[in-house]
Amino acid sequence: MPHVVVGIVLVAHGLITTMIGFGSMSNPTSAAMPTPSWLGWWPGTLGRSWAFDALNLGSVPALIGGLLWLAAGLALVGAGLGWFGVSVVSNQWQMLALVGALLGLAALALYFHPFYIVAILIDALIVASVWGRVVAAR
């Protein structure tokens, strides 16, 4: 994959993840997005945590979930900037990518919805790629 595409994917995926975090934190008790009729078989709703809703935990865990999304997104944006050579994070881009992807996978598990399949694949690919680079460097 061309060098520029990897950086763009990291930054774009991080920005989308960050926006989900800001949305979850700014209004943790907001109504969930309606599920399209063709996805009516899915029991959960987009933007709500199936775990938090099932346990009726309220807004504090939703805020924590938002922080999880936010931390994952910021780490991925930092990884993308480091990939592009921004000096502040250029030496830490692999660790930021790994942490961001792992936090993203944790958030995706808590807020799972079929629409998030692409995000799961991207995060899993990031983990596998960075892990492969770290193991190869040893």
N, C-alpha and C positions, 0 to 999 in steps of 0.2 A: 504494500500500500504506500502511495507517495507520502513523503514526509509531511507535507502541508495538510493532507487529508486527516492524518492521525491527530494532529494538533487541533484542527477544526472540530473533529468528533469529540475530543476530550473537553474542549471549551463549551461547545454547544450542549453536550450531555450534562455538563456541570451547571450551565445556566438554567436548563430546564429543571434539573433536580433542585437547584436553589429556589426557583420560583415556586415549586411545590412546597418547599419548606416555609417560605414566607407566607404562602396561602394558608398553610396549616397553623402557623403561629399567630397570624393576624386575626383569624376568626375560627378558633378551634371547635366551636359549637355550631358552625354554619351547616345548613342543609346540604346533603350530599348531592352531587350532580346526578340528574336522572339517567338511568341506564336505558339505552336504546331498546326498543321492543325486540329486535332480533337477538339481543343478549339477555333476554328475560330469564333464561335458565340459570344465570349466574346469581347466587344468593346475595352477594354484597353489592355495594355501590361505590362508584369511583370517587376517590378523595376522602374516604372514611376508612378507618382501621377496623378490620373485621374483629381483631382481638380486643381492642379497646371498647368497641360497641357491644360485643358479646358479654363482656364483663361489667358493662355499665360503669366504667371508671371515671367518666367525666372529662373536664377540660384540661386538667393538669397533665395526664398522660398524653393528651393530644398535643399540648405544647412541647412536651419532651419529644414526641414523634416529629413535630415540626423542626425542632433543633437537630434531630438526627438527619432529616432530609437536608437541612441547611448546611450542616457540617460536611456531609457527603458531597454536596454540590460545590461548596467552596474549595474543598480539597481537589475535586476534579478540574475546576477552573484553574487552580494553581498548578496542577500537573500539566495542563495544556499550555499554560504560559511558560512553564519550565521547559516543556518540549520545544517551544519556539525559541528558547534561549534567553528568556528574561532572567537577568543575573540574580535577582533576589531568590528565585526558586529553581534555578536551572540545575543545581546539584541535588535537589530533593524531589525532582519530578516523579521518580519511580515510587518513592515512599508515599507521596501524595496521591498518586494514581491508585496504588494498592489500598491505602486507607479509604480513599473516596469510594472506590468500587465495593469494598467490603461493607462500609457503612450504608452504601446505596442498596446492596443486597439485603441487609438487615431491615432497612426501611421498606423495601419492596415486599419482604416477607410479612411485615406487620400490616401493610396496606395493599396486599395483593389484589389485583384485578387483571382480567385477561388483556386489557389494553396495555399493561406494563410488560408484556412478554419481550418486546424489543429492548426495553431498558434492562431487563434481566440478562438478555443475551449480550448486550454491550458491556455490562458490568462483569459478567463471567469471562468474556473475552479479554477485558482489561486485566483481571486477576491472573488468568492463564498466561497472558503475554508478559506481564511484569514478573510473575513468578518464574517464568522460563528464562528471562533475562538475568534475574538474580542468581538462579541456580547455575546458569551458564558462566556467569562471572566468577564463580568460586573455583 
